[in-house]
Amino acid sequence: MIVGRDAELSRIDRLVADAKDGRSRSLVVRGEAGIGKTALLDHAADVASGMRVLRVVGIESETEVAFAALQVLFAGDMDGIDAIPQTQADCLRVAFGTSGEPVDRGLPGAATLSLLSELAGDGPLLCLLDDVQWFDQPSRDALLFAVRRLQADPIATIFAIRDGERPFHAPGIESLTLDRLEQADAARLASTVRPVRSEMVKRILDESGGNPLAIIELTTNVDAAGWPAPVAPLPATGRLQTHFGRQVRDLGPRTRSALLLAAADHGSDLATLMTAAGQLGLEAADFEPAERRRLVQVAAGGVAFRHPLIRAAAYQEGSFAARLAAHGALAAVLSDPRDADRRAWHRALAASGADESVAAELERVADRAAGRGGPSTAVRALERAAQLSSAPAERGRRLVAAARAAYDAGQGDRAVELAEDGVALTDEPREVAEAAWIRAQVAYERTSPADAARLAVDAATPVLTTEPDQAVAVLTEAMWCARDAADAELVGLCAEQLAQVRGGSPVLVDGLVGMSRLLRGDVAGAVDPMRAMVESAGQREDTPTLERLTAGFMALLIGADGRAAAMLGRHVEELRRQGAMGWLPYTLELLGTTQLATGRLREADASLVEAVTLADEFGQQLQVVVLTSMSAWLAAVRGDAATAERHAARVLSDNRHHGIAAAQAEWALAMVDLTAGNAHSALDRLDGVCGGLPGRDVMVRAIPDHVEAAVRAGDSGRARTYLPQLTEWATHTDHPVARGLMLRCQALLADAADTDSAFRESLDIDECGPYDRARTRFAYGGWLRRRRRPKAAREQLVGAHHEFEEIGAHGWDRLVRAELVALGDDVPDHSPATDAGQLTPQELQVARRAARGMSNREIAAELFLSPRTVGYHLYKAYPKLGVRRRGELAHLDL
């Protein structure tokens, strides 16, 4: 009977009802041990008539077994794996240890999403996840990833988590915290257990503190005198453990040993457990006293404890030697290869001192966990392996490996701690470099890109000649960090280090050195090696991910916008197919940058929205800042000044000093000013954007804005400040886009005789994107109006208006309209877009893929959604696009 939880029960009822109606809902129920979380899950199961129920309870001994909880959840549905996308199906097989190659840590979440959606295909589904504090971390991550993306599937999920144990952060999911019962409800609950004298009821209520399980246990155990042995006035969990510990101590020594063995490994079936019991001289009859007292239930599936705290008490009441013996016995009987991880952990827990064979076995556990996408499990295995190592150097190596796994799992502080502990035990150059590199990678998120760059340069120093591939990999990241910091001196330091590398990829090294020259102002010496790097990366199938990203970005830096878009677009699609989700936020950032540069604003919006979601999911918070700076610029150009200012303020208030993101945010604010007619304010902001390293990076494309702002402000001298920088870039890259931007600036500053031809030549460059072409038309139209050539001016201004409308650059509406009004002309009506302009970013991504003929399942696999959610987005998109069926999408311009 559930007492005093009417509001909570009503909330559970609504959640289940919504799932039956096809609306996905999730809830986290939090509270101390015995507070009634499991009772609420039982109620959910009771009201879930017509729903399929999947239920799993976390087991403390399996917190280090990667995907143990997820495997139990799907144990009866392994056949359904064949129905989900192949890459995801393979991922789950790897996660469950049956077969396959290593996977990205984010992919199990996408696979879990697909499998849950598939299982809900036959009717509504209820997932009840109890004692989530004992779920292994990879299972927790996968389930959270999945339920946050459920939208139109008939699936309800309830997580129950005990307070005071392992933290469980679930942003974006509703939460419910269970409080202790009020006095009247507590008394009512006690009366339902057994008749008790009134004075005893008062003591029960006082001692239980309103904890329902404590009330039930204390009332149940009232002895003939009216009260059991005194219970210390501790917090509820401690009091319950004391209570259960007393019940365990009241048993005979053989029964206590039997319970200790069962508590040491809850995952074994009864046959395995009894074989282990035989190793300790125990037999089945030794469980009978505990069964009579309802502490455990023995069945063919194993020994089940009535409450997790009974299991904890049975384990804690055993002596150190008894616990070692229990784990040793279990290790001895777990011979099935599928139990290799559990056997290794039992051997580790049975070891009382250094044991190199056990350490090596745990290292293999870590390798398997990392390969399954469970780096958090690998951390603990490698830590314990280090503790069992017999030689300091081996201990150091394993601690550094644990640090790498901790970094991969998003545990930055732990990664630094482990790296420092490991490097104190070894002077092996490779390990020293790896430890410093990990510290650099953590510093990028925690302190600043500049600190990360310095640490990475130091990390590469020990291996410049001995491990060239490692050195180049570290220095590639160092170069990115120095660039992000907008620190030309650090960029030069990275180049100096690269010049000392002996071996590795010469094309990559030369390309990075070339990039360093560009960022320090030597365009002439930069372009050829950068171009060679771009060509090389485009031709090789086995190019590593970071190298491909670098090559795609280099293409953008040398004005090869089309090449950059193609390279980065292909790489995004490849990462989607591979399920390499951790790389997607960074790749989508660069693709989004290219889409902004080429005027594909709606595509850029879709890329940025997805990238922010994934970066936030994987704890890449500085990457969120970078993406937010880009979103600020996009909002400014689209005419949403409030959003642009809000995004920019977030970026500029971040104390990690990402120089490029800060420059991008300032550029966004300058665009707000420029489109609002505040030329002087825009000019002041653009001075900071175009100077120094940012002005030689992507922000070289802000120089035309600086020129335009200066011309509008009547300061032609200031307008020429950065023009040589743009001219040098356009001249040496010899790319049409760069030339088109240069010609627009020259037209704005030219004598009347040259202006007209410069504008026309710029407009004749087909490679310029629609945004840049519209900007040139706008500037040309204004110049023609001032030259009193109204017909030609009208043609350019109306053309600019249409192109701005087409791509959604509504920030320019006011200025274009003002020019047309000055001509005495009618302003073109603002007609809502009839295609992609009305779609949300996710609707656009879905509709474009549907237009290409992809099925809902295929789209879901690429975008890490469920097929029903894809269908929901299409349902919402059709009326916005003016179509009624899927086949009509192919005829639209999306």
Buried (B, 14 or more C-beta within 10 A) or exposed (E): EBBBBEEBBEBBEEBBBBBBEBBBBBBBBBBBBBBBBBBBBBBBBEBBEEBBBBBBBBBBBBBBBBBBBBBBBBEEBBEBBEBBBEBBBBBBBBBBBEEBEEBBBBBBBBBBBBBBBBBBEEEBBBBBBBBBBBBBBBBBBBBBBBBBBBBBBBBBBBBBBBBEBBEBEBEEBEBBEBEBBEEEBBBBBBEEBEEBEEEBBBBBBEBBBBBBBBBBBBBEBBEEEEBBEEBEEEEBBEBBBBBBBBBBEEBEEBBBBBBBBBBBBBBBEBEBBBBBBEBBEBEEEBBEBBEEBEBBBBEEEBBEBBBBBBBBBBBBBBEEEBBBBBBBBBBBBBEEEEBBBBBBBBBBBBBEEBBEEBBBBBBBBBBBBBBBBBBBBBBBBBBBBBBBBEEEEBBBBBBBBBBBBBBBBBBBEBBBBBBBBBBEBBEBBBBBBBBBBBBBBBBBBBBBBBBBBBBBBBBBBBBBEEBBEBBBBBBBBBBBBBBBBBBBEBBBBBBEBBEEBEBBBEBBBBBBBBBBBBBBBBBEBBBBBBBBBBBBBBEBEEBBBBBBBBBBBBBBBBBBBBBBBBBBBEBBEBBBEBBBBBBBBBBBBBBBBBBBBBBBBBBBBBBBBBBBBBBBBBBBEBBBBBBBBBBBBBBBBBBBBEBBBBBBBBBBEBEBBBBBBBBBBBBBBBBBBBBBEBBEBBBBBBBBBBBBBBBBBBBBBBBBBBBBBBBBBEBEEBBBBBBEBBBBBBBBBEBBBBBBBBBBBBBBBBEEEEBBEBBEBBBEBEBBBBBBBBBBBBBBBBBBBEEEBBEBBBBBBBBBBBBBBBBBBBBBBEBBBBBBEBBEBEBBEEEEBEBBBBBBBBBBBBBBBBBEEBEBBBBBBBBBBBBBBBBBBBEBBBEBBEBEEBEEBEEBEB
